[in-house]
Amino acid sequence: MAFSFLHASDLHLGKPFGGYPEAIRNRLREARHGAIAALATAARSGRARHVLLAGDTFDAETPAPETLRQALSAMAEESDIAWTLLPGNHDSLAATELWRRIATEAPENLRVLTTPDPIALSGGVYVLPAPCTQRRPGRDLTEAMSAPTPEGAVRIGLGHGAITDFSGGESLAEEGGAGIIPPDRATRSGLDYLALGDWHGQMQVGPRTWYSGTPEPDGFKHDLAGGALLVSLDRPGDPPDVTPMETGHLRWHGLSLEMLPGEDTTALLDLMLPGSRRRNHLVKLVISGRLPLAERAALEAELARLAPEFGWWAADLSRLGVEALPEDLDQIDRAGALRQAAEVLLAESGDLALSQADRDVAARALARLYALSQEVQA
């Protein structure tokens, strides 16, 4: 009979989100805490009773007492699910007090893997863990996954860290660290499946090796819904059956839009932005190209109208140039100080003796002056 489990990682409970306004910051924290219940629901929907957490369950080695207690309580409430917890680089074994507290307060359905010894899960299924000893171990801890298990056992590796990408000389590291884990670790250690954490985007590295991604995204780097992986293993040596499961509550969208004169701004934005439950979407929009002053003003008005509909919104127009003709300046003023300022900005926006950055500043200032003048005239 096949053994099914949910592979998840990188919950980062207690992440402060200090760079965001307080209103959305609270929602981001709460969404992360809700990931535990979401993972339990995903596991049940796939008829799995085991959740394997491949590191970084906590964002820091010293999470607040309420963060730890609420996480343990949330796992205890999902009493039909067996939770298996691996230390990652954010919550490594160097955090001795954290793991002492977890060992003392853990519910019965939580197993913590603080040593690299193989652990029997159920019916001939073994987990071969590689707990992170510190933030940057500097060596391949997954070598321990070559440890022997009983003959005929299903072998699941559980690790956290960066895969070395030999093809490009780079590594799949979330924080820019050096790649340590070889991409063929599953083959080297005779694993039926290698469950990895660290990379927050869901990714298949090889036939038996996956990063699960985070169940609740925390930034714009990976334009994916939060999720986990439902894994089913039949007999030793058979390929794993891997099914992505969506678990995220909030969605992050890093979007780019190039504008050309005459295009329908509203239609373009409607096409690329989510149409429902916008309060649960965070958007960072970068707009480039060139627009006449009137169209630039209309774009800014449309962006201002849309912003309050979303949980968080940022629109970067620094790469959007303006096309301005002298007759366009009549829309600002026909004479006086405003007209003189507009003429200076128009001249500077096209002055090749200035740097591109200075020309861009002048163009943006001219566009803003035009938009303000239209607001006053309205």
DOVEX-772711 format. One record per residue (C-alpha): residue number from 1; residue in one letter; z, y, x negated. Coordinates in nm, 4 decimals, padded with zeros to 6 digits, always signed. Example, Ala and Ser with C-alpha at 12.3 -4.5 7.8 and 13.67 -1.06 7.14 Angstrom:
BEGIN
+-----+----+----------+----------+----------+
:   i : aa :       pz :       py :       px :
+-----+----+----------+----------+----------+
:   1 :  A : +00.7800 : -00.4500 : -01.2300 :
:   2 :  S : +00.7140 : -00.1060 : -01.3670 :
+-----+----+----------+----------+----------+
This chain:
BEGIN
+-----+----+----------+----------+----------+
:   i : aa :       pz :       py :       px :
+-----+----+----------+----------+----------+
:   1 :  M : +00.0000 : +00.0000 : +00.0000 :
:   2 :  A : -00.0916 : +00.3440 : -00.1332 :
:   3 :  F : +00.1830 : +00.5713 : -00.2626 :
:   4 :  S : +00.1453 : +00.9339 : -00.1517 :
:   5 :  F : +00.3265 : +01.2403 : -00.2808 :
:   6 :  L : +00.2896 : +01.6176 : -00.2865 :
:   7 :  H : +00.2273 : +01.7782 : -00.6265 :
:   8 :  A : +00.3500 : +02.1383 : -00.6403 :
:   9 :  S : +00.4705 : +02.3863 : -00.9012 :
:  10 :  D : +00.5464 : +02.7488 : -00.9833 :
:  11 :  L : +00.7538 : +02.8541 : -00.6838 :
:  12 :  H : +00.9143 : +03.1263 : -00.9028 :
:  13 :  L : +01.2048 : +03.1706 : -00.6633 :
:  14 :  G : +01.3857 : +03.4979 : -00.7254 :
:  15 :  K : +01.0845 : +03.6838 : -00.8645 :
:  16 :  P : +01.1768 : +04.0551 : -00.8337 :
:  17 :  F : +00.8310 : +04.2104 : -00.7697 :
:  18 :  G : +00.9616 : +04.5359 : -00.9107 :
:  19 :  G : +00.6211 : +04.7050 : -00.9207 :
:  20 :  Y : +00.5797 : +04.7056 : -00.5430 :
:  21 :  P : +00.7326 : +04.9241 : -00.2687 :
:  22 :  E : +01.0589 : +04.7969 : -00.1233 :
:  23 :  A : +00.9099 : +04.7049 : +00.2162 :
:  24 :  I : +00.6541 : +04.4593 : +00.0785 :
:  25 :  R : +00.8851 : +04.3523 : -00.2041 :
:  26 :  N : +01.1279 : +04.2037 : +00.0475 :
:  27 :  R : +00.8460 : +04.0192 : +00.2232 :
:  28 :  L : +00.7201 : +03.8778 : -00.1074 :
:  29 :  R : +01.0638 : +03.7443 : -00.1950 :
:  30 :  E : +01.1129 : +03.5916 : +00.1471 :
:  31 :  A : +00.7694 : +03.4272 : +00.1386 :
:  32 :  R : +00.8605 : +03.2566 : -00.1885 :
:  33 :  H : +01.1797 : +03.1190 : -00.0415 :
:  34 :  G : +00.9850 : +02.9941 : +00.2612 :
:  35 :  A : +00.7615 : +02.7902 : +00.0289 :
:  36 :  I : +01.0164 : +02.5074 : +00.0271 :
:  37 :  A : +00.9858 : +02.4503 : +00.4015 :
:  38 :  A : +00.6074 : +02.4919 : +00.3785 :
:  39 :  L : +00.5884 : +02.2198 : +00.1120 :
:  40 :  A : +00.7968 : +01.9852 : +00.3240 :
:  41 :  T : +00.5652 : +02.0443 : +00.6192 :
:  42 :  A : +00.2577 : +01.9791 : +00.4032 :
:  43 :  A : +00.4094 : +01.6570 : +00.2695 :
:  44 :  R : +00.4873 : +01.5291 : +00.6187 :
:  45 :  S : +00.1374 : +01.6103 : +00.7421 :
:  46 :  G : +00.0042 : +01.3854 : +00.4676 :
:  47 :  R : +00.2619 : +01.1135 : +00.5388 :
:  48 :  A : +00.4247 : +01.1706 : +00.2016 :
:  49 :  R : +00.7989 : +01.1640 : +00.1482 :
:  50 :  H : +00.8091 : +01.2773 : -00.2139 :
:  51 :  V : +00.7515 : +01.6290 : -00.3505 :
:  52 :  L : +00.7114 : +01.6563 : -00.7277 :
:  53 :  L : +00.7764 : +02.0096 : -00.8586 :
:  54 :  A : +00.6071 : +02.0548 : -01.1971 :
:  55 :  G : +00.8199 : +02.3387 : -01.3345 :
:  56 :  D : +00.9048 : +02.7060 : -01.2761 :
:  57 :  T : +01.0846 : +02.6461 : -00.9515 :
:  58 :  F : +01.2916 : +02.9504 : -01.0512 :
:  59 :  D : +01.1496 : +03.2688 : -01.1978 :
:  60 :  A : +01.4306 : +03.3176 : -01.4499 :
:  61 :  E : +01.6794 : +03.1113 : -01.6448 :
:  62 :  T : +01.9622 : +03.2955 : -01.4715 :
:  63 :  P : +01.8654 : +03.3216 : -01.1039 :
:  64 :  A : +02.1050 : +03.5039 : -00.8752 :
:  65 :  P : +02.3671 : +03.2740 : -00.7208 :
:  66 :  E : +02.2206 : +03.3254 : -00.3740 :
:  67 :  T : +01.8710 : +03.2349 : -00.4987 :
:  68 :  L : +01.9936 : +02.9037 : -00.6359 :
:  69 :  R : +02.2200 : +02.8174 : -00.3437 :
:  70 :  Q : +01.9560 : +02.9023 : -00.0830 :
:  71 :  A : +01.6952 : +02.6912 : -00.2658 :
:  72 :  L : +01.9242 : +02.3887 : -00.2838 :
:  73 :  S : +02.0226 : +02.4345 : +00.0797 :
:  74 :  A : +01.6569 : +02.4583 : +00.1855 :
:  75 :  M : +01.5807 : +02.1290 : +00.0085 :
:  76 :  A : +01.8875 : +01.9667 : +00.1619 :
:  77 :  E : +01.7721 : +02.0707 : +00.5092 :
:  78 :  E : +01.4449 : +01.8828 : +00.4520 :
:  79 :  S : +01.6510 : +01.5647 : +00.4294 :
:  80 :  D : +01.3601 : +01.3254 : +00.4853 :
:  81 :  I : +01.1856 : +01.4570 : +00.1733 :
:  82 :  A : +01.2776 : +01.3442 : -00.1788 :
:  83 :  W : +01.2492 : +01.6370 : -00.4201 :
:  84 :  T : +01.1852 : +01.5772 : -00.7907 :
:  85 :  L : +01.2435 : +01.8848 : -01.0060 :
:  86 :  L : +01.1105 : +01.9425 : -01.3598 :
:  87 :  P : +01.2238 : +02.2318 : -01.5838 :
:  88 :  G : +00.9341 : +02.4660 : -01.6677 :
:  89 :  N : +00.9039 : +02.7482 : -01.9185 :
:  90 :  H : +01.0680 : +03.0086 : -01.6906 :
:  91 :  D : +01.3579 : +02.7758 : -01.6077 :
:  92 :  S : +01.3646 : +02.5653 : -01.9252 :
:  93 :  L : +01.6412 : +02.3378 : -02.0491 :
:  94 :  A : +01.7611 : +02.6264 : -02.2654 :
:  95 :  A : +01.9185 : +02.7552 : -01.9426 :
:  96 :  T : +02.2080 : +02.5139 : -01.9785 :
:  97 :  E : +02.4245 : +02.6860 : -01.7175 :
:  98 :  L : +02.1450 : +02.6758 : -01.4594 :
:  99 :  W : +02.0926 : +02.3019 : -01.4968 :
: 100 :  R : +02.4683 : +02.2378 : -01.5060 :
: 101 :  R : +02.5017 : +02.4173 : -01.1738 :
: 102 :  I : +02.2041 : +02.2314 : -01.0251 :
: 103 :  A : +02.3485 : +01.8963 : -01.1365 :
: 104 :  T : +02.6816 : +01.9889 : -00.9788 :
: 105 :  E : +02.5495 : +02.1324 : -00.6510 :
: 106 :  A : +02.2265 : +01.9355 : -00.5944 :
: 107 :  P : +02.1866 : +01.7617 : -00.2560 :
: 108 :  E : +02.1390 : +01.3858 : -00.2432 :
: 109 :  N : +01.7634 : +01.4154 : -00.1877 :
: 110 :  L : +01.7056 : +01.6139 : -00.5108 :
: 111 :  R : +01.6470 : +01.4480 : -00.8476 :
: 112 :  V : +01.6377 : +01.6624 : -01.1619 :
: 113 :  L : +01.4387 : +01.5427 : -01.4640 :
: 114 :  T : +01.6157 : +01.6876 : -01.7682 :
: 115 :  T : +01.5167 : +01.4066 : -02.0085 :
: 116 :  P : +01.1766 : +01.2560 : -02.0925 :
: 117 :  D : +01.2853 : +00.9084 : -01.9804 :
: 118 :  P : +01.0627 : +00.7333 : -01.7219 :
: 119 :  I : +01.2098 : +00.7431 : -01.3718 :
: 120 :  A : +01.1393 : +00.4878 : -01.0976 :
: 121 :  L : +01.0420 : +00.6559 : -00.7708 :
: 122 :  S : +00.9554 : +00.3781 : -00.5307 :
: 123 :  G : +00.7961 : +00.0340 : -00.5279 :
: 124 :  G : +00.6706 : +00.0174 : -00.8859 :
: 125 :  V : +00.5858 : +00.3877 : -00.9121 :
: 126 :  Y : +00.7216 : +00.5679 : -01.2190 :
: 127 :  V : +00.7340 : +00.9341 : -01.3149 :
: 128 :  L : +00.7010 : +01.0117 : -01.6859 :
: 129 :  P : +00.8395 : +01.3643 : -01.7247 :
: 130 :  A : +00.8025 : +01.6227 : -01.9990 :
: 131 :  P : +01.0715 : +01.8838 : -01.9252 :
: 132 :  C : +01.0310 : +02.2152 : -02.1089 :
: 133 :  T : +01.2988 : +02.2443 : -02.3742 :
: 134 :  Q : +01.2563 : +02.6213 : -02.4095 :
: 135 :  R : +01.0277 : +02.9078 : -02.3050 :
: 136 :  R : +00.7712 : +02.8255 : -02.5762 :
: 137 :  P : +00.8369 : +02.4766 : -02.7126 :
: 138 :  G : +00.5591 : +02.5038 : -02.9721 :
: 139 :  R : +00.4704 : +02.1357 : -02.9523 :
: 140 :  D : +00.3134 : +01.8887 : -02.7125 :
: 141 :  L : +00.6033 : +01.7611 : -02.5049 :
: 142 :  T : +00.3702 : +01.5382 : -02.3034 :
: 143 :  E : +00.3575 : +01.2888 : -02.5909 :
: 144 :  A : +00.6667 : +01.1419 : -02.4246 :
: 145 :  M : +00.4439 : +01.0265 : -02.1385 :
: 146 :  S : +00.3257 : +00.7377 : -02.3550 :
: 147 :  A : +00.6636 : +00.5680 : -02.3019 :
: 148 :  P : +00.6363 : +00.2110 : -02.1707 :
: 149 :  T : +00.6927 : +00.1163 : -01.8063 :
: 150 :  P : +00.7005 : -00.2289 : -01.6444 :
: 151 :  E : +00.3694 : -00.4099 : -01.6294 :
: 152 :  G : +00.1687 : -00.3203 : -01.3212 :
: 153 :  A : +00.3509 : +00.0080 : -01.2650 :
: 154 :  V : +00.1788 : +00.3180 : -01.1280 :
: 155 :  R : +00.2317 : +00.5912 : -01.3885 :
: 156 :  I : +00.2587 : +00.9598 : -01.2897 :
: 157 :  G : +00.2962 : +01.2213 : -01.5617 :
: 158 :  L : +00.4839 : +01.5394 : -01.4702 :
: 159 :  G : +00.4511 : +01.8326 : -01.7105 :
: 160 :  H : +00.4358 : +02.2085 : -01.7446 :
: 161 :  G : +00.2310 : +02.4144 : -01.9870 :
: 162 :  A : -00.1118 : +02.5142 : -02.1103 :
: 163 :  I : -00.4033 : +02.2778 : -02.1493 :
: 164 :  T : -00.6075 : +02.3216 : -02.4658 :
: 165 :  D : -00.9694 : +02.3889 : -02.3774 :
: 166 :  F : -01.1534 : +02.2401 : -02.6744 :
: 167 :  S : -01.4923 : +02.3440 : -02.5362 :
: 168 :  G : -01.4279 : +02.7165 : -02.5570 :
: 169 :  G : -01.1459 : +02.7451 : -02.8053 :
: 170 :  E : -00.9220 : +02.8975 : -02.5390 :
: 171 :  S : -00.6371 : +02.7698 : -02.3275 :
: 172 :  L : -00.5553 : +02.7541 : -01.9599 :
: 173 :  A : -00.2289 : +02.9441 : -01.9966 :
: 174 :  E : -00.0829 : +03.1643 : -01.7236 :
: 175 :  E : +00.0852 : +03.4004 : -01.9683 :
: 176 :  G : -00.1610 : +03.3955 : -02.2559 :
: 177 :  G : +00.0259 : +03.1363 : -02.4590 :
: 178 :  A : -00.1347 : +02.8840 : -02.6908 :
: 179 :  G : -00.2701 : +02.5655 : -02.5371 :
: 180 :  I : -00.0542 : +02.2679 : -02.6303 :
: 181 :  I : -00.1318 : +01.9871 : -02.3856 :
: 182 :  P : -00.4522 : +01.7956 : -02.4698 :
: 183 :  P : -00.6939 : +01.7700 : -02.1758 :
: 184 :  D : -00.7163 : +01.3918 : -02.2250 :
: 185 :  R : -00.3405 : +01.3352 : -02.2044 :
: 186 :  A : -00.3823 : +01.1145 : -01.8963 :
: 187 :  T : -00.6126 : +00.8812 : -02.0882 :
: 188 :  R : -00.4018 : +00.8854 : -02.4051 :
: 189 :  S : -00.0845 : +00.7919 : -02.2193 :
: 190 :  G : -00.2344 : +00.5559 : -01.9631 :
: 191 :  L : -00.1468 : +00.7753 : -01.6662 :
: 192 :  D : -00.2810 : +00.7198 : -01.3194 :
: 193 :  Y : -00.2227 : +01.0880 : -01.2455 :
: 194 :  L : -00.1026 : +01.3870 : -01.4485 :
: 195 :  A : +00.0667 : +01.6556 : -01.2377 :
: 196 :  L : +00.0835 : +01.9883 : -01.4197 :
: 197 :  G : +00.2350 : +02.3288 : -01.3569 :
: 198 :  D : +00.1999 : +02.6726 : -01.5239 :
: 199 :  W : -00.1514 : +02.7738 : -01.4161 :
: 200 :  H : -00.1098 : +02.9475 : -01.0789 :
: 201 :  G : -00.4604 : +02.8632 : -00.9599 :
: 202 :  Q : -00.5404 : +02.5181 : -00.8256 :
: 203 :  M : -00.7589 : +02.3426 : -01.0825 :
: 204 :  Q : -00.8856 : +01.9982 : -01.1719 :
: 205 :  V : -00.8842 : +01.9440 : -01.5484 :
: 206 :  G : -01.0102 : +01.5855 : -01.5455 :
: 207 :  P : -01.0470 : +01.2839 : -01.3148 :
: 208 :  R : -00.6709 : +01.2256 : -01.3211 :
: 209 :  T : -00.5343 : +01.5666 : -01.4220 :
: 210 :  W : -00.4678 : +01.8633 : -01.1943 :
: 211 :  Y : -00.2854 : +02.1923 : -01.1808 :
: 212 :  S : -00.1445 : +02.2283 : -00.8305 :
: 213 :  G : -00.1303 : +02.6087 : -00.8329 :
: 214 :  T : +00.1527 : +02.7989 : -00.6719 :
: 215 :  P : +00.2467 : +02.7420 : -00.3062 :
: 216 :  E : +00.2885 : +03.1190 : -00.2607 :
: 217 :  P : +00.0719 : +03.3428 : -00.4854 :
: 218 :  D : +00.2372 : +03.6326 : -00.6659 :
: 219 :  G : -00.0596 : +03.8384 : -00.7843 :
: 220 :  F : -00.4328 : +03.9061 : -00.7751 :
: 221 :  K : -00.5275 : +03.6865 : -01.0717 :
: 222 :  H : -00.6172 : +03.3826 : -00.8614 :
: 223 :  D : -00.8059 : +03.4696 : -00.5449 :
: 224 :  L : -00.6916 : +03.1569 : -00.3625 :
: 225 :  A : -00.4567 : +03.0747 : -00.0797 :
: 226 :  G : -00.1231 : +02.9309 : -00.1897 :
: 227 :  G : -00.1206 : +02.5558 : -00.1873 :
: 228 :  A : -00.0227 : +02.2175 : -00.3231 :
: 229 :  L : -00.1957 : +01.8832 : -00.3737 :
: 230 :  L : -00.1523 : +01.5723 : -00.1641 :
: 231 :  V : -00.2054 : +01.2775 : -00.3997 :
: 232 :  S : -00.2511 : +00.9154 : -00.2990 :
: 233 :  L : -00.2488 : +00.6313 : -00.5530 :
: 234 :  D : -00.3392 : +00.2712 : -00.4696 :
: 235 :  R : -00.3284 : +00.0272 : -00.7590 :
: 236 :  P : -00.2793 : +00.1062 : -01.1282 :
: 237 :  G : -00.6064 : +00.2244 : -01.2781 :
: 238 :  D : -00.7641 : +00.3237 : -00.9476 :
: 239 :  P : -00.8755 : +00.6879 : -00.9252 :
: 240 :  P : -00.6353 : +00.9183 : -00.7399 :
: 241 :  D : -00.7236 : +01.0592 : -00.4013 :
: 242 :  V : -00.6406 : +01.4323 : -00.4208 :
: 243 :  T : -00.6424 : +01.6637 : -00.1186 :
: 244 :  P : -00.5617 : +02.0385 : -00.1421 :
: 245 :  M : -00.3050 : +02.1512 : +00.1145 :
: 246 :  E : -00.2684 : +02.5176 : +00.2090 :
: 247 :  T : +00.0916 : +02.6406 : +00.2183 :
: 248 :  G : +00.0806 : +03.0152 : +00.1497 :
: 249 :  H : +00.2024 : +03.2759 : +00.3959 :
: 250 :  L : +00.0618 : +03.5848 : +00.2217 :
: 251 :  R : -00.2879 : +03.6246 : +00.0754 :
: 252 :  W : -00.3799 : +03.8382 : -00.2250 :
: 253 :  H : -00.7343 : +03.9781 : -00.2475 :
: 254 :  G : -00.8748 : +04.1371 : -00.5620 :
: 255 :  L : -01.2049 : +04.2761 : -00.4338 :
: 256 :  S : -01.4954 : +04.4691 : -00.5848 :
: 257 :  L : -01.7543 : +04.6709 : -00.3949 :
: 258 :  E : -02.0556 : +04.8542 : -00.5349 :
: 259 :  M : -02.1764 : +05.1378 : -00.3151 :
: 260 :  L : -02.5237 : +05.2878 : -00.2948 :
: 261 :  P : -02.6324 : +05.5989 : -00.1023 :
: 262 :  G : -02.7143 : +05.5376 : +00.2627 :
: 263 :  E : -02.5194 : +05.2150 : +00.3026 :
: 264 :  D : -02.2981 : +05.1537 : +00.6042 :
: 265 :  T : -01.9503 : +05.1828 : +00.4570 :
: 266 :  T : -01.7682 : +05.0507 : +00.7634 :
: 267 :  A : -01.9925 : +04.7466 : +00.7935 :
: 268 :  L : -01.9549 : +04.6569 : +00.4247 :
: 269 :  L : -01.5765 : +04.6803 : +00.4376 :
: 270 :  D : -01.5578 : +04.4799 : +00.7610 :
: 271 :  L : -01.7665 : +04.2084 : +00.5997 :
: 272 :  M : -01.5424 : +04.1627 : +00.2963 :
: 273 :  L : -01.1952 : +04.2281 : +00.4401 :
: 274 :  P : -00.9960 : +03.9750 : +00.6447 :
: 275 :  G : -01.0336 : +04.0382 : +01.0149 :
: 276 :  S : -00.7035 : +03.9053 : +01.1485 :
: 277 :  R : -00.3338 : +03.9048 : +01.0580 :
: 278 :  R : -00.3988 : +04.1866 : +00.8164 :
: 279 :  R : -00.0268 : +04.2479 : +00.7764 :
: 280 :  N : -00.0142 : +03.9227 : +00.5762 :
: 281 :  H : -00.2837 : +04.0325 : +00.3314 :
: 282 :  L : -00.2441 : +04.2322 : +00.0106 :
: 283 :  V : -00.5603 : +04.4081 : -00.1057 :
: 284 :  K : -00.6623 : +04.5656 : -00.4351 :
: 285 :  L : -01.0096 : +04.7138 : -00.3924 :
: 286 :  V : -01.2188 : +04.8490 : -00.6816 :
: 287 :  I : -01.5217 : +05.0520 : -00.5742 :
: 288 :  S : -01.8057 : +05.1424 : -00.8088 :
: 289 :  G : -02.1567 : +05.2915 : -00.7784 :
: 290 :  R : -02.2598 : +05.6400 : -00.6709 :
: 291 :  L : -02.2439 : +05.8268 : -00.3402 :
: 292 :  P : -02.3346 : +06.1730 : -00.2162 :
: 293 :  L : -02.0398 : +06.4005 : -00.1489 :
: 294 :  A : -02.0537 : +06.3552 : +00.2286 :
: 295 :  E : -02.0660 : +05.9765 : +00.2046 :
: 296 :  R : -01.7862 : +05.9762 : -00.0519 :
: 297 :  A : -01.5705 : +06.1771 : +00.1877 :
: 298 :  A : -01.6531 : +05.9394 : +00.4728 :
: 299 :  L : -01.5593 : +05.6430 : +00.2526 :
: 300 :  E : -01.2241 : +05.7964 : +00.1641 :
: 301 :  A : -01.1544 : +05.8597 : +00.5315 :
: 302 :  E : -01.2360 : +05.4994 : +00.6188 :
: 303 :  L : -01.0105 : +05.3670 : +00.3427 :
: 304 :  A : -00.7262 : +05.5877 : +00.4646 :
: 305 :  R : -00.7757 : +05.4508 : +00.8167 :
: 306 :  L : -00.7671 : +05.0881 : +00.7004 :
: 307 :  A : -00.4726 : +05.1069 : +00.4610 :
: 308 :  P : -00.1852 : +05.0940 : +00.7155 :
: 309 :  E : -00.3212 : +04.7720 : +00.8673 :
: 310 :  F : -00.2451 : +04.5681 : +00.5537 :
: 311 :  G : +00.0760 : +04.4455 : +00.4011 :
: 312 :  W : -00.0127 : +04.6248 : +00.0781 :
: 313 :  W : -00.3216 : +04.8279 : -00.0083 :
: 314 :  A : -00.4630 : +04.9898 : -00.3191 :
: 315 :  A : -00.8146 : +05.1371 : -00.3502 :
: 316 :  D : -00.9425 : +05.2379 : -00.6940 :
: 317 :  L : -01.2344 : +05.4841 : -00.6790 :
: 318 :  S : -01.2249 : +05.5803 : -01.0467 :
: 319 :  R : -01.5564 : +05.3984 : -01.1071 :
: 320 :  L : -01.7346 : +05.5604 : -00.8153 :
: 321 :  G : -01.9612 : +05.8469 : -00.9171 :
: 322 :  V : -02.0833 : +06.1269 : -00.6945 :
: 323 :  E : -02.4276 : +06.2704 : -00.6391 :
: 324 :  A : -02.4009 : +06.6439 : -00.5736 :
: 325 :  L : -02.6770 : +06.8993 : -00.5248 :
: 326 :  P : -02.6218 : +07.2757 : -00.5369 :
: 327 :  E : -02.6876 : +07.2989 : -00.1618 :
: 328 :  D : -02.4046 : +07.0504 : -00.1048 :
: 329 :  L : -02.1681 : +07.3128 : -00.2397 :
: 330 :  D : -02.2431 : +07.5294 : +00.0636 :
: 331 :  Q : -02.0419 : +07.2778 : +00.2636 :
: 332 :  I : -01.7386 : +07.3690 : +00.0512 :
: 333 :  D : -01.7856 : +07.7489 : +00.0461 :
: 334 :  R : -02.0726 : +07.9933 : +00.0064 :
: 335 :  A : -01.8808 : +08.2330 : -00.2183 :
: 336 :  G : -01.5375 : +08.3050 : -00.3596 :
: 337 :  A : -01.2940 : +08.1018 : -00.5676 :
: 338 :  L : -01.3645 : +07.7665 : -00.4034 :
: 339 :  R : -01.7361 : +07.8040 : -00.4622 :
: 340 :  Q : -01.6772 : +07.8981 : -00.8254 :
: 341 :  A : -01.4487 : +07.5939 : -00.8745 :
: 342 :  A : -01.7058 : +07.3653 : -00.7144 :
: 343 :  E : -01.9844 : +07.4979 : -00.9386 :
: 344 :  V : -01.7714 : +07.4440 : -01.2492 :
: 345 :  L : -01.6894 : +07.0866 : -01.1462 :
: 346 :  L : -02.0527 : +07.0122 : -01.0656 :
: 347 :  A : -02.1628 : +07.1422 : -01.4047 :
: 348 :  E : -01.8961 : +06.9434 : -01.5872 :
: 349 :  S : -01.9802 : +06.6248 : -01.3993 :
: 350 :  G : -02.3283 : +06.6322 : -01.5505 :
: 351 :  D : -02.2480 : +06.7849 : -01.8924 :
: 352 :  L : -02.3542 : +06.5295 : -02.1536 :
: 353 :  A : -02.1552 : +06.7189 : -02.4143 :
: 354 :  L : -01.8388 : +06.5944 : -02.2415 :
: 355 :  S : -01.7056 : +06.2425 : -02.2621 :
: 356 :  Q : -01.7807 : +06.0001 : -01.9800 :
: 357 :  A : -01.4133 : +06.0053 : -01.8851 :
: 358 :  D : -01.4132 : +06.3859 : -01.8529 :
: 359 :  R : -01.7360 : +06.3794 : -01.6502 :
: 360 :  D : -01.5822 : +06.1192 : -01.4181 :
: 361 :  V : -01.2711 : +06.3323 : -01.3700 :
: 362 :  A : -01.4845 : +06.6307 : -01.2772 :
: 363 :  A : -01.6890 : +06.4240 : -01.0316 :
: 364 :  R : -01.3779 : +06.2868 : -00.8628 :
: 365 :  A : -01.2246 : +06.6346 : -00.8422 :
: 366 :  L : -01.5422 : +06.7676 : -00.6833 :
: 367 :  A : -01.5413 : +06.4874 : -00.4292 :
: 368 :  R : -01.1796 : +06.5581 : -00.3452 :
: 369 :  L : -01.2480 : +06.9299 : -00.3085 :
: 370 :  Y : -01.5343 : +06.8525 : -00.0717 :
: 371 :  A : -01.3190 : +06.6167 : +00.1373 :
: 372 :  L : -01.0393 : +06.8731 : +00.1657 :
: 373 :  S : -01.2816 : +07.1469 : +00.2670 :
: 374 :  Q : -01.4174 : +06.9261 : +00.5469 :
: 375 :  E : -01.0657 : +06.8553 : +00.6697 :
: 376 :  V : -00.9932 : +07.2285 : +00.6856 :
: 377 :  Q : -01.3196 : +07.3038 : +00.8645 :
: 378 :  A : -01.2562 : +07.0284 : +01.1158 :
+-----+----+----------+----------+----------+
